[in-house]
């Protein structure tokens, strides 16, 4: 069973979703939770069986799909994807468990289970086309979730989300086809296998164009600064569960893909574009932090702060060294936990008051002490307080980039302070002072169902903030081999210099052979 | 004094005619049955047509077997040419016809299907298309084209609505113009080379090194215009949306597939050798034609308020997309053309069948046209299965993986990349994104809007019978599980295209 655990992880939720049509709608929630718990348990089992000493791919599966065109169903997991995968399983579970009264709850849960299939698929696919299939397929459930359960402008928001991402990924698809064609020219066989592509060393001029093509697809997904306009709409209109999954998992697809595709495939281009991208990332951090400060809607504050932190992840990724990349992967998980929790918390208050405007609140700390405490912890984590999960990731990302540029790192560090300002301001507006609005006086505190969702998130936030090693060590191991691969493949002197030579790392060749 | 002509029967290789003659025999039989005993139920004719199409398909399988063994076959004074292209396109023609004809078994009574002539004409039309693709003789192409087209005009008119007559007349006028242009083009080529066989024309033109390039271009212009009419490429597309709107949804779906594959095969035979011989002018014109067709048709489709008209424009756009294969002209692109069209045929036929299934006899007040978008509002609440299947077809047409058409698009764009047409590849990809919008628009109506009050969902399946449901089910299963089929299809098509020298 362990041989096919990745396929099981992908298709179990999908199969369960198909059977879900037969379940009566009153029992649907229990069914959804049960399936998600099993899926999460399976993902934990994967972690348990995962060999921390191996840097390459594990649990690989390879089934020919369209062999004459080099498309094969190849799966595998390494330290980079393992924890994002677990995060995806975890958040689907939390999301379904915390689902408040929703119309059409049956359709919602079936959609969520399909969405889970696509998310897991993206993170374990090792074939360009299989990756693309799941990447694109993830748009459809999200389109439906935003469009059917969202706010008043839901149709506009969902279509904008779909079209933006769809356009970007089609450009990426052309890039993939070029990549496969270059591989065909070099070897005489078509292949879309990522591990095959890793062995291909392209001239710098090709790398630049291909990097750009992939960049469009990934940057829209992240979303990076000039392409970010779809996200506030999507978050603003999406139901709580939609925002949680979007922020916690779907956005990570973009940053994950940078590490899986852009960096190892195009090391020279990565170095060439390092500064422009870092500058975009810093604009993204500062600009969205300022926009967040100006928001009146608490959900928009969280949405913009989420974009802002994605900037730090990009910055860490393009530090192109082990600290930066490991930090950015860790920050992806941290960001998933923290921003997912914040969206859940916003959902809690929205369910009670049906408004998200901060001027409608005030003094909530008196009325809802538990809620205020959890919100406080998550807010602190979001601004990167030491001993919380975000701090580890942000610190490592910035440390990594410090080796490339002192000034830019300083700017980014300043921006994180701005982040503290808007989050604290928002917290103050909502929780401190006197209760001014009569309706707020009798709000019930967080109930049991919400606590089930929130307590684990708080525990993870503190646990991984204090002791990140169980997660960081496997990530580090795999990142070292990626960086080493980049160093070996880099052809320009500049790139050789910028990408450090990780001594003592042997890229495990066995796994590359397994791909055939 | 005329000497007696001695032709041995073997040299005629009459077996090459078998696939075309089977539907002709079927058509005649249907007419004879009607003469002997009139007023029989349509189900008889539907089943008879299917039987003859199955026989036809069997004959094609036989021909495919011979082709894999011996290569190209000539027959009937070397007028017939059975090569890989001919066999592949006939598979598509006959296969799509087999999917189409059960759609006549509707729940409501529609006028046209009560006439046996409908089915006879239908079989004659298939035979015409089969002749058209299995020859490189320009005259036989013309005969096949006209046989098929004249039958098709009548089939459209038989739908018996005001708009159908308008559609038939419009199509007929445009078709007549195209036929005129075609014969002018053929005449120019004959004057230049003294031959009406495409391979002869190619040889003669190559031998004299294209000295008369001016006249060649004149001939090409006529031919290009004629085929652009048939393939509804912009700016020769103006008839298409009106004709689709006027004919029944099932017939519109059929028209978007079968006549076009026949025209594609002839243009492949005619234009590719010219492009390969370095007629740069043709390459540029085709490039513009392809890009304009894809893009403009997509933009028009965005603003339609009727789903059928939207699908009509989308078919134009798909035709433009596929025309790129002829421009690129490599084995891979020609393979992609057939792959794309096979996948397109059941996806598109499926989506038109969904419209056909929801065809009402009387349009309610709130609805502007037969299949306006708001007719489908909130369909997920009233008819969830039908809505999901319709959404599936829309996503497939939009090129969302892993559904059928994605693989066609993938291979087509890949062939553009391999052929060195980088900009074209990007334009093709971006056009798929534009197209995404109008397919999603229908999904938005179906899944995210509230149903009109009083709509109990029955109207979406009002026309449904077991036959219709099976066709749609078949198309849906094919759309979802296409990825299993791609590899065998790809190998089969590549072998056939490559062995016919394209």
Interface residues (C-beta under 8 A of the other chain):
Chain A: X64 X65 X66 X67 X68 X69 X107 X129 X132 X133 X136 X137 X139 X140 X143 X144 X147 X148 X154 X155 X158 X159 X162 X163 X166 X167 X170 X171 X173 X174 X177 X178 X180 X181 X184
Chain B: X380 X395 X400 X401 X402 X406 X407 X410 X411 X413 X414 X417 X418 X425 X426 X429 X430 X432 X433 X436 X437 X440 X441 X443 X444 X447 X448 X483 X486 X487 X490 X491 X494
